[in-house]
């Protein structure tokens, strides 16, 4: 029997194929021909949630070991722990027999996740109504058309995406779509993976240096809010590796999730 989830990118269907789950990856959810890593991680999390009866994520760690292409993607699921209030799963995503991502996730009952009340920080001075959209990035990342994003402290074009501070800040929300708790958390995964490396790129250049994500770790302290989200990411740059950190907060400044990612940087050939 198929498992269908409604996500920020529309309905997703997972089907059983032997001992694995299968998803057909949409070719539009890519960046320059490679399936967006945050989407691969999100699909793996949906596969991991099979049989968990409405539990939500408390932590997600993904290691990217290869590039996913549009088409069939298979998920092998290992049950690491099944308790009364929490469960741990490991998922390997593969295409053509090659493992391309490894995901470990903790799930918990929704009633253990109240809305966040603190720590609270000062919300940005600029309202989303006063911030420019990020529509200029859509031709290279068409999947971002599904998310309303406004730059608070963010480049306004590829030409200005260089030689700046290792920091980006923006508002984000899904366009006209109400999501169930787990798919709503996957919007957080997508936002972090889309913008963590942006902080590193902004301090260098998009043309003279390429970067790839090696991993992504997201941890939640509370239920994600509805409405506008405040996304902040920062980077530490080394000669070959970069380390990025990020936070998500509601429109009032209440933080509810944090993330880290390591990236490999190299000069294009």
PLY file of the C-alpha trace (Angstrom):
ply
format ascii 1.0
element vertex 269
property float x
property float y
property float z
element edge 268
property int vertex1
property int vertex2
end_header
0.00 0.00 0.00
1.30 3.45 -0.92
2.08 6.08 1.72
1.16 9.61 0.63
2.40 12.77 2.33
1.52 16.37 1.50
4.72 18.45 1.50
5.77 21.98 0.65
6.48 20.70 -2.88
3.15 18.90 -3.21
2.07 15.27 -2.66
4.79 12.62 -2.27
4.10 8.90 -2.64
6.23 6.19 -1.04
5.66 2.61 -2.18
6.98 -0.68 -0.88
9.51 -2.41 -3.14
10.62 -5.60 -1.44
12.13 -4.67 1.93
12.68 -1.06 0.80
10.53 2.02 0.27
10.66 3.83 -3.06
10.04 7.44 -4.08
10.17 8.86 -7.58
12.14 12.09 -7.34
10.79 15.04 -9.29
13.25 16.54 -11.76
12.19 20.08 -10.79
13.54 19.72 -7.24
17.16 20.12 -8.24
19.99 22.60 -8.37
21.71 22.55 -11.75
20.72 18.97 -12.49
21.42 17.42 -9.07
18.52 16.64 -6.72
18.53 19.09 -3.82
20.16 17.45 -0.79
17.55 18.81 1.61
14.87 17.03 -0.41
16.79 13.73 -0.34
17.06 14.08 3.45
13.35 14.92 3.69
12.28 11.88 1.69
14.50 9.67 3.84
12.87 11.12 6.96
9.40 10.32 5.58
10.57 6.77 4.89
11.96 6.52 8.43
8.59 7.59 9.85
6.80 4.59 8.35
4.87 2.85 11.13
5.55 5.46 13.81
1.92 6.59 14.14
2.28 10.36 13.98
5.59 10.81 15.77
7.64 13.86 14.78
11.35 14.52 14.45
13.48 15.63 17.38
16.79 15.29 15.52
17.97 14.46 12.00
21.54 13.83 10.84
22.29 13.12 7.20
25.63 12.32 5.56
25.73 12.92 1.81
27.96 10.42 -0.02
26.89 10.98 -3.64
24.69 12.93 -6.02
21.04 11.94 -6.43
19.56 12.28 -9.92
15.87 12.59 -10.82
14.15 9.19 -10.92
13.56 6.28 -8.57
15.21 6.51 -5.14
15.16 3.53 -2.73
15.31 3.66 1.07
16.48 0.83 3.33
15.26 1.33 6.91
16.87 0.00 10.09
15.00 0.25 13.39
17.54 1.23 16.03
15.17 1.79 18.95
11.44 1.62 19.53
10.38 3.02 22.91
7.12 4.26 24.32
7.86 7.93 23.71
10.82 7.97 21.29
12.13 5.95 18.37
15.40 5.95 16.41
15.78 4.95 12.78
18.63 4.70 10.28
17.91 5.04 6.56
20.18 4.48 3.57
19.10 6.13 0.31
20.43 4.57 -2.88
20.11 4.60 -6.66
21.37 1.87 -8.94
22.78 0.00 -5.95
24.97 2.95 -4.90
24.40 4.46 -1.42
24.06 8.24 -1.78
22.89 9.37 1.67
22.78 7.96 5.19
20.23 9.37 7.62
19.84 8.82 11.35
16.78 10.27 13.03
15.16 10.49 16.43
11.36 10.70 16.55
9.17 11.59 19.51
5.50 11.93 20.42
4.05 15.35 19.48
2.74 15.92 23.02
6.37 16.02 24.25
6.98 18.98 21.94
5.20 22.10 23.22
5.45 25.42 21.42
8.69 27.26 22.09
8.56 30.17 24.57
12.28 30.89 25.03
15.08 31.65 24.41
13.67 34.75 22.80
15.83 37.20 20.88
15.01 40.56 19.34
13.22 40.02 16.02
14.69 41.69 12.92
14.09 45.42 12.49
13.00 44.87 8.87
9.53 43.44 8.34
8.99 40.92 5.54
6.93 43.55 3.73
10.02 45.77 3.53
12.39 43.05 2.27
13.05 42.09 -1.37
12.06 38.66 -2.64
14.58 36.00 -3.67
12.86 35.36 -7.01
16.13 36.08 -8.86
17.41 32.66 -7.63
14.49 30.67 -9.08
15.94 29.92 -12.55
18.80 27.89 -10.98
16.73 26.56 -8.05
13.16 26.21 -9.38
11.98 24.33 -6.28
12.27 27.57 -4.27
9.20 28.87 -6.14
7.18 26.97 -3.52
8.59 29.09 -0.66
8.02 32.79 -0.08
11.46 34.14 0.87
12.45 37.74 1.62
16.03 38.87 2.18
16.74 40.71 5.43
20.53 40.63 5.07
20.94 38.71 1.83
22.41 39.39 -1.63
20.00 40.71 -4.25
21.64 38.96 -7.25
24.39 36.52 -8.16
26.63 39.50 -8.93
26.39 40.70 -5.31
26.81 37.19 -3.86
30.50 37.58 -3.10
33.13 39.25 -0.88
30.65 39.98 1.91
30.24 38.87 5.51
29.87 35.12 6.25
26.24 35.61 7.26
22.77 35.59 5.72
19.38 36.38 7.18
15.92 36.06 5.65
12.20 35.59 6.20
10.52 32.47 4.81
7.13 30.75 4.71
5.42 28.26 2.39
3.14 29.67 -0.27
-0.51 29.03 0.68
-0.08 25.49 2.02
-0.95 24.10 5.45
1.29 21.20 6.40
0.96 18.42 8.97
3.59 18.44 11.77
6.21 16.14 10.20
6.10 17.63 6.67
6.17 21.05 8.34
9.48 20.10 9.99
10.83 19.11 6.60
10.37 22.71 5.48
12.97 23.50 8.18
15.34 20.88 6.74
14.89 22.38 3.27
15.49 25.94 4.48
18.65 24.99 6.36
20.12 22.99 3.50
19.25 25.73 1.01
20.89 28.53 3.00
23.62 27.21 5.32
26.26 27.23 2.59
25.00 30.62 1.42
26.79 32.19 4.38
30.08 30.67 3.21
29.51 31.52 -0.45
28.72 35.13 0.42
32.17 35.54 2.00
33.90 34.17 -1.12
32.52 34.01 -4.66
30.04 31.89 -6.59
32.27 31.72 -9.66
35.78 31.06 -8.31
34.85 28.47 -5.68
32.46 25.55 -5.56
31.10 23.93 -2.40
29.23 20.71 -1.66
27.47 19.74 1.57
29.03 16.77 3.34
26.42 16.53 6.06
23.47 18.26 7.71
22.32 18.03 11.32
19.05 19.59 12.50
17.75 19.52 16.09
14.37 20.77 17.26
13.51 22.06 20.74
9.84 22.76 20.09
7.01 22.55 17.59
7.64 24.62 14.44
5.35 27.67 14.31
2.96 28.72 11.58
3.55 31.97 9.73
6.80 33.70 8.91
10.12 32.14 9.96
13.34 34.00 10.68
16.29 32.10 9.13
19.85 32.99 10.16
23.07 31.24 9.06
26.78 31.89 9.67
29.99 30.29 8.42
33.58 29.58 9.43
35.84 29.21 6.39
39.00 27.12 6.14
41.17 26.51 3.07
39.29 23.34 2.06
36.41 22.90 4.53
33.71 25.23 5.78
31.54 24.91 8.88
28.12 26.51 8.97
25.56 27.02 11.72
21.97 28.20 11.59
18.91 28.95 13.69
15.19 29.16 13.00
12.87 31.42 14.99
9.28 32.59 14.74
8.37 36.15 13.78
8.61 37.23 17.44
12.20 36.02 17.88
11.53 32.71 19.66
14.10 30.18 18.45
13.00 26.58 18.06
15.59 24.75 15.87
19.34 24.77 15.22
21.46 23.24 12.48
25.07 22.61 11.49
26.62 21.56 8.21
30.11 20.93 6.92
31.01 21.69 3.33
33.91 20.86 1.04
35.19 23.79 -1.00
37.26 23.48 -4.17
38.20 25.48 -7.23
36.15 24.60 -10.34
37.98 22.77 -13.11
0 1
1 2
2 3
3 4
4 5
5 6
6 7
7 8
8 9
9 10
10 11
11 12
12 13
13 14
14 15
15 16
16 17
17 18
18 19
19 20
20 21
21 22
22 23
23 24
24 25
25 26
26 27
27 28
28 29
29 30
30 31
31 32
32 33
33 34
34 35
35 36
36 37
37 38
38 39
39 40
40 41
41 42
42 43
43 44
44 45
45 46
46 47
47 48
48 49
49 50
50 51
51 52
52 53
53 54
54 55
55 56
56 57
57 58
58 59
59 60
60 61
61 62
62 63
63 64
64 65
65 66
66 67
67 68
68 69
69 70
70 71
71 72
72 73
73 74
74 75
75 76
76 77
77 78
78 79
79 80
80 81
81 82
82 83
83 84
84 85
85 86
86 87
87 88
88 89
89 90
90 91
91 92
92 93
93 94
94 95
95 96
96 97
97 98
98 99
99 100
100 101
101 102
102 103
103 104
104 105
105 106
106 107
107 108
108 109
109 110
110 111
111 112
112 113
113 114
114 115
115 116
116 117
117 118
118 119
119 120
120 121
121 122
122 123
123 124
124 125
125 126
126 127
127 128
128 129
129 130
130 131
131 132
132 133
133 134
134 135
135 136
136 137
137 138
138 139
139 140
140 141
141 142
142 143
143 144
144 145
145 146
146 147
147 148
148 149
149 150
150 151
151 152
152 153
153 154
154 155
155 156
156 157
157 158
158 159
159 160
160 161
161 162
162 163
163 164
164 165
165 166
166 167
167 168
168 169
169 170
170 171
171 172
172 173
173 174
174 175
175 176
176 177
177 178
178 179
179 180
180 181
181 182
182 183
183 184
184 185
185 186
186 187
187 188
188 189
189 190
190 191
191 192
192 193
193 194
194 195
195 196
196 197
197 198
198 199
199 200
200 201
201 202
202 203
203 204
204 205
205 206
206 207
207 208
208 209
209 210
210 211
211 212
212 213
213 214
214 215
215 216
216 217
217 218
218 219
219 220
220 221
221 222
222 223
223 224
224 225
225 226
226 227
227 228
228 229
229 230
230 231
231 232
232 233
233 234
234 235
235 236
236 237
237 238
238 239
239 240
240 241
241 242
242 243
243 244
244 245
245 246
246 247
247 248
248 249
249 250
250 251
251 252
252 253
253 254
254 255
255 256
256 257
257 258
258 259
259 260
260 261
261 262
262 263
263 264
264 265
265 266
266 267
267 268
